[in-house]
Amino acid sequence: MIQCANASLCVLALLLGGCVIPPQPPGPPPAKAKAAEPAASAVPAERPASAPTPPPAAPPASAPLQAESATRDLLAFHDRIRQLPPQDLAPEIARLNDEPPGPRTTLQLALLLGQTRNNGDLARALALLEPLLRSTAPEAAPWQPLARLLASRYAEQRRLEEQIERQSQQARENQRKLEQLNEKLEALKAIERSLTARPPAGGAASAPVPAPAPKGISP
């Protein structure tokens, strides 16, 4: 009897064990996990290799380099024209007058006018340099130190020439006055010589007339 009861209990246990609810399959991931998927997919794919970037253009030369280049250019021009004979300066001036105006042309023309030594050319050179000195254009900046130096030299040269001209004029005026005084002196000497060489009236020498005696004194 007891064995039957045990057997019944075993059978019941087996039945109960077979009725255990099997584990459910995992459900969909939580919303938070789903939200992480787009973030992972947002990572950009590797870009294809692009063409190499060209190197940047070289920056323009600095102001000191531009000024040095302008100085070398003008010195080379001066070395060339200072050996020219005076008759060859006029064609050079005519050639520069036909070229488009610019700082370089202006300075070259001013140098040529300073070489001619003609009256009025120095003043003309100073008139050419004045607009260049007042210019605010970027292309004029490297040439302006040279223009100031040349204008200062020409102004001093013109002042000295005017001073020499005034002294020469004063010397010529003094010489003219001296010549007039010499002419007057020679004229007076000629009158004196004519008076001493003139014979007395009547053609014969007469005795000198004695001076009258003072009153109250007998001879």
Sequence and secondary structure as in RCSB ss.txt:
>XXXX:A:sequence
MIQCANASLCVLALLLGGCVIPPQPPGPPPAKAKAAEPAASAVPAERPASAPTPPPAAPPASAPLQAESATRDLL
AFHDRIRQLPPQDLAPEIARLNDEPPGPRTTLQLALLLGQTRNNGDLARALALLEPLLRSTAPEAAPWQPLARLL
ASRYAEQRRLEEQIERQSQQARENQRKLEQLNEKLEALKAIERSLTARPPAGGAASAPVPAPAPKGISP
>XXXX:A:secstr
 HHHHHHHHHHHHHHHHHTS          HHHHHHHHHHHTS                   HHHHHHHHHHHHH
HHHHHHTTS GGGHHHHHHHHHHS   HHHHHHHHHHHHHH  TTHHHHHHHHHHHHHH   GGGGGGHHHHHHH
HHHHHHHHHHHHHHHHHHHHHHHHHHHHHHHHHHHHHHHHHHHHHHHS  TTSS          TT   
